[in-house]
Amino acid sequence: MVKIKEFLKERIGTIIFLTIVAVLVIVGIVSINKARQKAITYNDTYEAPEATANLLDEGEYVSIFKNDKLELFYNDVKGAIQVKDLENGILWKSIVDEEVYSKVNKQSKLWTQIMNSAVYIKYNNLKKKDSAVVEAYAAKDCGYLESEYLPNGVAVTYGFLKAGIYVTIEYTIEDDELVVRVPYEKIREEFRFAVSAISVLPWLGACTGENPGYLFYPDGSGAVSTFEKVSERTSNPLLARFYSYTNQSVSIANLINADNYNRYTASMPVCGIKNGDNAVFSYATKGAENSFVSVYTSGVTVPVNRMNIDLQMRNIYTVDMYSISTGTDTKATGGIMQRVDKKLIPEDKEVRFRFLSGDKANYSGMAEVYRNYLLENGLIKKSPDTTSAKLALTLLMGTKKEGIVFDEYIPMTTYSQVVEILEKFKEDGIEDINVVLEGWQKNPEKYQNWGPDGHLGGTAGLKQVSDYAAKNLKLNVFLQNPLVVATSETPGLDQEDDVAFNGLLNEIALENLDGVVTFLRNPLALTKKNDELLKKLSKYNGIGLAYSDVGKMVFPDFNVKNSFTKAENVAQILKALSETEADNKKIAVNGSNQYILSKSDYLYNVREDCYGLAITDYAVPFQQMVFSGLVPYASENAGNLSYDLQTQKLQWVEFGSLPYFYLTKESALNLRGSDNDLIFSSTFEDWEQVVVSTVKEFSDRLSAVSGRQIVKHEVLGDKLKRLTYDNGIMVYVNYDVKEAVYEGVKIPAKEYLVIGGGN
């Protein structure tokens, strides 16, 4: 035994070295296996056939389907379509021709080809996996065209011969809409190239801006770029790109960083063009999770305003190329490279186009179309609280302040104080409240969903709040919880099974300066976490759940044990919310992504602005027009934290939002140095009467439109807006410091005026 100990002692260095080598070998084997799992196979013996089609030839448009609303024409030489609106005779063309757009006649050969293309594709070279994305255009790069006529349209196969890629696009008429479908099973890839994205009808509705009009796109609440201000744009007009639900390549930084999130995400996959008295509105209905909007104002290469919905056919991910061997005796020295998944996303894509005219040819008419689509397909529900809710409230209960040795807990609102505040509001005449409790649980910074913090009153205190809410039926209390985000300090988190992986089979993670790693949770783990939480809350009948991240984050997950596409991730989120619904608990959601509208009883932190790109002229309440009168909602701007309460009230009025305040029982001075130190004024006693007077004002002056649908929003001037509700009542909102006059109506400075109801 002694000799063995001496032997080990003498060779401890060697043993440690061999152990490290063994670990590195194991890691290498695992990495190789991961790489093999992601290895892409392809045909490298392909010979491009001789082209049999020239999409720049003239051809002839022939009527192939007609109902009482629309007529579809198809040119089997160009592979292009036209749609005639039989109500007004307007002909909508899928490509730009000289007959219509005289200003774009003298373009380069390349742009003539591009503007004559009904379809674009993007593809990657699988043999050179870090090569740049290549774009191909139907009229330039398609040498094969095949047409199959359908009962209500045509299926066109475009063959991009050099790349060996064949895609089939179906153009059909359904009632009063043009429907474009891309069946993923009909995509053929015969060479080393893989299609990553398809743009369908990128020139439909494109116009030079000779008529008054604008581009509408889903930035924030909705944004508009007007044609008449094109001369004021930057000399290098921007391409504004928005991705439905999340950025094209998944990154925690893009999801949790507010600036990145607001810049690159959209809550609804929609866009539209208004051209004089006519408009075209497009929205993704299948594969919407993998769609994004490209916006080009006049002057981006050609003097044409245009936009389209692009369809992502493969998951895209990025690789940090720092000292990584390329396999050719060279090493990458830096930069970010794009990779694509070896498989197509297994889902069909569908985009619908609606043609609007007259007083419907605007973003308000577009919102009506999209709202009706959601209602008809059960994708949004009407909450019974829509007409009754009077106040939106968030109560911060507790937080922590970092200390030299130990963190200090800062109680801001105990459970008994929650009841005290709500009872006081009740005495003031305010019973209809949607209140979200933030920081109610132990270690919220560790994303610990349970249990009630002892500093605040523990389980007994939470039961007190629950019993109070159960007795006051007009009151909705929600406990805020994250489901998507977790960290390396989250109790019980399995960092293999419970977290999401990217296309390289690495965890989607972000390491903070303190060494704590932030993860995105695997969708299956998400539903399990929600089930655990529901079991814990089974005896708290008066309390609902507020989900802080499921309404803002969705992504593909390449976890080997449980992989999910974006659509499957959405399905898991809806499964979790359905379980909450089945437990008779009301649901509040932070954010407003379209997929959660069918389960939400209350939406909070809904944006009332847009990112503010150089091409944007103003924000519009598009998403609010979609769910107004169906789901009560509150903005992300609290009255007590605004720079000017009166201006904030005007914004609530313009966007149809509930009055919203973010309060605490204790003084905000206690928050200095904490994670919540940006909250500068929140004490209930200081704000009680302001809240009461604001709610009373809205109840009195806006009672006639409470719970009603906003059917029209108009920008009458730089600082004058007008809303029209479904009962005919109009509300003018004047942000100016001086009185405004419009068509004989006088609106006081920094005020709103209700015509047809209220006082």
Rosetta blueprint (number, residue, H / E / L):
1 M L
2 V H
3 K H
4 I H
5 K H
6 E H
7 F H
8 L H
9 K H
10 E H
11 R L
12 I H
13 G H
14 T H
15 I H
16 I H
17 F H
18 L H
19 T H
20 I H
21 V H
22 A H
23 V H
24 L H
25 V H
26 I H
27 V H
28 G H
29 I H
30 V H
31 S H
32 I H
33 N H
34 K H
35 A H
36 R H
37 Q H
38 K L
39 A L
40 I L
41 T L
42 Y L
43 N L
44 D L
45 T L
46 Y L
47 E L
48 A L
49 P L
50 E L
51 A L
52 T L
53 A L
54 N L
55 L L
56 L L
57 D L
58 E L
59 G L
60 E L
61 Y E
62 V E
63 S E
64 I E
65 F E
66 K E
67 N L
68 D L
69 K L
70 L E
71 E E
72 L E
73 F E
74 Y E
75 N E
76 D L
77 V L
78 K L
79 G L
80 A E
81 I E
82 Q E
83 V E
84 K E
85 D E
86 L L
87 E L
88 N L
89 G L
90 I L
91 L E
92 W E
93 K E
94 S L
95 I L
96 V L
97 D L
98 E L
99 E L
100 V L
101 Y L
102 S H
103 K H
104 V H
105 N L
106 K L
107 Q L
108 S L
109 K H
110 L H
111 W H
112 T H
113 Q H
114 I H
115 M H
116 N L
117 S L
118 A L
119 V E
120 Y E
121 I E
122 K E
123 Y E
124 N E
125 N E
126 L L
127 K L
128 K L
129 K L
130 D L
131 S L
132 A L
133 V L
134 V E
135 E E
136 A E
137 Y E
138 A H
139 A H
140 K H
141 D H
142 C L
143 G L
144 Y E
145 L E
146 E E
147 S E
148 E E
149 Y E
150 L E
151 P L
152 N L
153 G E
154 V E
155 A E
156 V E
157 T E
158 Y E
159 G E
160 F E
161 L L
162 K L
163 A L
164 G L
165 I E
166 Y E
167 V E
168 T E
169 I E
170 E E
171 Y E
172 T E
173 I E
174 E E
175 D L
176 D L
177 E E
178 L E
179 V E
180 V E
181 R E
182 V E
183 P L
184 Y H
185 E H
186 K H
187 I L
188 R E
189 E E
190 E L
191 F L
192 R L
193 F E
194 A E
195 V E
196 S E
197 A E
198 I E
199 S E
200 V E
201 L L
202 P L
203 W L
204 L L
205 G L
206 A L
207 C E
208 T L
209 G L
210 E L
211 N L
212 P L
213 G E
214 Y E
215 L E
216 F E
217 Y E
218 P L
219 D L
220 G L
221 S L
222 G L
223 A E
224 V E
225 S E
226 T E
227 F L
228 E L
229 K L
230 V H
231 S H
232 E H
233 R L
234 T L
235 S L
236 N L
237 P L
238 L L
239 L E
240 A E
241 R E
242 F E
243 Y E
244 S E
245 Y L
246 T L
247 N L
248 Q L
249 S E
250 V L
251 S L
252 I H
253 A H
254 N H
255 L H
256 I H
257 N L
258 A H
259 D H
260 N H
261 Y H
262 N H
263 R H
264 Y H
265 T E
266 A E
267 S L
268 M L
269 P L
270 V E
271 C E
272 G E
273 I E
274 K E
275 N E
276 G L
277 D L
278 N E
279 A E
280 V E
281 F E
282 S E
283 Y E
284 A E
285 T E
286 K E
287 G L
288 A H
289 E H
290 N H
291 S E
292 F E
293 V E
294 S E
295 V E
296 Y E
297 T L
298 S L
299 G L
300 V L
301 T L
302 V L
303 P L
304 V L
305 N E
306 R E
307 M E
308 N E
309 I E
310 D E
311 L E
312 Q E
313 M L
314 R L
315 N L
316 I E
317 Y E
318 T E
319 V E
320 D E
321 M L
322 Y L
323 S L
324 I E
325 S E
326 T L
327 G L
328 T L
329 D L
330 T L
331 K E
332 A E
333 T L
334 G L
335 G L
336 I E
337 M E
338 Q E
339 R E
340 V E
341 D L
342 K L
343 K L
344 L L
345 I L
346 P L
347 E L
348 D L
349 K E
350 E E
351 V E
352 R E
353 F E
354 R E
355 F E
356 L E
357 S E
358 G H
359 D H
360 K H
361 A L
362 N L
363 Y H
364 S H
365 G H
366 M H
367 A H
368 E H
369 V H
370 Y H
371 R H
372 N H
373 Y H
374 L H
375 L H
376 E H
377 N L
378 G L
379 L L
380 I L
381 K L
382 K L
383 S L
384 P L
385 D L
386 T L
387 T L
388 S L
389 A L
390 K L
391 L E
392 A E
393 L E
394 T E
395 L E
396 L E
397 M L
398 G E
399 T E
400 K E
401 K E
402 E L
403 G L
404 I L
405 V L
406 F L
407 D L
408 E E
409 Y E
410 I E
411 P E
412 M L
413 T L
414 T L
415 Y H
416 S H
417 Q H
418 V H
419 V H
420 E H
421 I H
422 L H
423 E H
424 K H
425 F H
426 K H
427 E H
428 D L
429 G L
430 I L
431 E L
432 D L
433 I E
434 N E
435 V E
436 V E
437 L E
438 E E
439 G L
440 W L
441 Q E
442 K L
443 N L
444 P H
445 E H
446 K H
447 Y L
448 Q L
449 N L
450 W L
451 G L
452 P E
453 D L
454 G H
455 H H
456 L H
457 G L
458 G H
459 T H
460 A H
461 G H
462 L H
463 K H
464 Q H
465 V H
466 S H
467 D H
468 Y H
469 A H
470 A H
471 K H
472 N L
473 L L
474 K L
475 L E
476 N E
477 V E
478 F E
479 L E
480 Q E
481 N E
482 P L
483 L L
484 V L
485 V E
486 A E
487 T E
488 S L
489 E L
490 T L
491 P L
492 G L
493 L L
494 D L
495 Q L
496 E L
497 D L
498 D L
499 V E
500 A L
501 F E
502 N L
503 G L
504 L L
505 L L
506 N L
507 E E
508 I L
509 A E
510 L E
511 E E
512 N L
513 L L
514 D L
515 G L
516 V L
517 V E
518 T E
519 F E
520 L E
521 R E
522 N L
523 P H
524 L H
525 A H
526 L H
527 T H
528 K H
529 K H
530 N H
531 D H
532 E H
533 L H
534 L H
535 K H
536 K H
537 L L
538 S L
539 K L
540 Y L
541 N L
542 G L
543 I E
544 G E
545 L E
546 A E
547 Y E
548 S L
549 D L
550 V L
551 G L
552 K L
553 M L
554 V L
555 F L
556 P L
557 D E
558 F L
559 N L
560 V L
561 K L
562 N L
563 S L
564 F E
565 T L
566 K H
567 A H
568 E H
569 N H
570 V H
571 A H
572 Q H
573 I H
574 L H
575 K H
576 A H
577 L H
578 S H
579 E H
580 T H
581 E H
582 A H
583 D L
584 N L
585 K L
586 K L
587 I E
588 A E
589 V E
590 N E
591 G L
592 S L
593 N L
594 Q H
595 Y H
596 I H
597 L L
598 S L
599 K L
600 S L
601 D L
602 Y E
603 L E
604 Y E
605 N E
606 V E
607 R L
608 E L
609 D L
610 C L
611 Y L
612 G L
613 L L
614 A L
615 I L
616 T L
617 D L
618 Y E
619 A E
620 V L
621 P L
622 F H
623 Q H
624 Q H
625 M H
626 V H
627 F H
628 S L
629 G L
630 L L
631 V L
632 P L
633 Y E
634 A E
635 S E
636 E L
637 N L
638 A L
639 G H
640 N H
641 L H
642 S L
643 Y L
644 D L
645 L H
646 Q H
647 T H
648 Q H
649 K H
650 L H
651 Q H
652 W H
653 V H
654 E H
655 F H
656 G L
657 S L
658 L E
659 P L
660 Y E
661 F E
662 Y E
663 L E
664 T E
665 K L
666 E L
667 S L
668 A H
669 L H
670 N H
671 L H
672 R L
673 G L
674 S E
675 D L
676 N L
677 D L
678 L L
679 I L
680 F L
681 S L
682 S L
683 T E
684 F H
685 E H
686 D H
687 W H
688 E H
689 Q H
690 V H
691 V H
692 V H
693 S H
694 T H
695 V H
696 K H
697 E H
698 F H
699 S H
700 D H
701 R H
702 L L
703 S H
704 A H
705 V H
706 S L
707 G L
708 R L
709 Q L
710 I E
711 V E
712 K E
713 H E
714 E E
715 V E
716 L E
717 G E
718 D L
719 K L
720 L E
721 K E
722 R E
723 L E
724 T E
725 Y E
726 D L
727 N L
728 G L
729 I L
730 M E
731 V E
732 Y E
733 V E
734 N E
735 Y L
736 D L
737 V L
738 K L
739 E L
740 A E
741 V E
742 Y E
743 E L
744 G L
745 V E
746 K E
747 I E
748 P L
749 A L
750 K L
751 E E
752 Y E
753 L E
754 V E
755 I E
756 G L
757 G L
758 G L
759 N L
